[in-house]
Amino acid sequence: MAQDQTETSLDQPSGVYRYVVLALLMGVYVLSYLDRQLVSILAQPIKAELHLSDTQLGLVSGVFFALFYTGFGIPIAWLADRSHRTRIVALACGLWSLFTGACGLAGNFGQLALARLGVGIGEAGGTAPSYALVADYFPPKARGAALGLFSLGLPIGTALGGMYGGWIAPLYGWRMAFWGLAIPGILLGVALPFLVKEPPRGQLDLATSSDPKPGILTVLSAFVRSPVLVWTTLGCSLSGMAGYGILTWAPALLMRSYGMTLPMVGAIYSPVMGLAIGAGVFLSGWIADSWGKSDPRAYALVPALSFVVGGPLLYLALHASNWHSAIPLLAAPLLLGFTYLSPALAVVQNSVPAERRSTSSAILLFVLNLSAIGLGPVLVGLVSDWAAPLHGEDALKVALQILVPTFFLGAGANFMAARAMRSASQNT
């Protein structure tokens, strides 16, 4: 009865507050991706002024950020499962915004790397606790779509980051772009605890956990013993390598191989990519929720089928004759490549007890981001530097082709997740 009353109260007119919370948390998420895309969109002027190689750019935008983002993510998420999640998200937002401003002070590779480490530590406390908060404001049957709406912060931040960087850097320099982005993040971090109420854990779930304070090793053990979670995580990681690899290097590719200027990339490429990723993130969650009512495997089959198509489209994009055709061809694999996110988040939130959601989400993000953000961009950078003596400005075209097979590997992992979901449903 308490379950029904709680859910009913959130569905009354006052329940619109849950969408206010969703919008605020998505705003924090937007700022995190604004910061990440800013490094990619400003790669060329940063490389020129600080005399960096593509490998160093890949390390700064990928490995250095990802190591600390993922390394601190699990312990912070475990703390969030035991304490006030809203305050943790607020503190994280303020912290990474301070280090974003510090990126604008960097005078060499080492200083920029240290600033990106700080950004990674800050952002480690933002995402997983936010997933758990969304799950306590929306019932299981609506979580795929709700997490899809929240995850629109990724494409919105990506698009705004590109447009913002493409506009401000030519006028005031790339350093001012980082300083200007730090201010709204600090302000939102201060305001968030006053605007978002901490909800009771598991208030919309039918069952409660008998282990209200599980340790990290307990949560990790349960996670790795679940074939559904393991295959879902592997599928995310492989497809994420392709998605984040494209996001990191596409602006530089368009400028080097297709002659676009930084303002052109910001004004044309960024909004198109944002719309493409947004469509993939939201529609995949909505389709999975609708299809999942009759077949729980939908949360794995939607991304699996998308990845099968995405790989060949990326190959075609890298052989386009001009930027007019390259941009839509890049948009298609990004749309399909990000269909893993909303379904995977819903699988985790619906598969584990409320007291384990932040930590379980952080485990997913740990593997996903080490491979996607950490490995994808730096591999492309390494291959680009290797290919540069022979291919010149087109070396990035060669390097980005290494991402094509990851689409098919990601599809295979998701088909295995679907098989595990069928077995799990038959055993219940």
Summary of the structure (lengths in Angstrom):
residues: 428
radius of gyration: 20.6
end to end distance: 24.1
largest distance: 69.9
contacts: 1713
relative contact order: 0.16
helix: 84%
strand: 0%
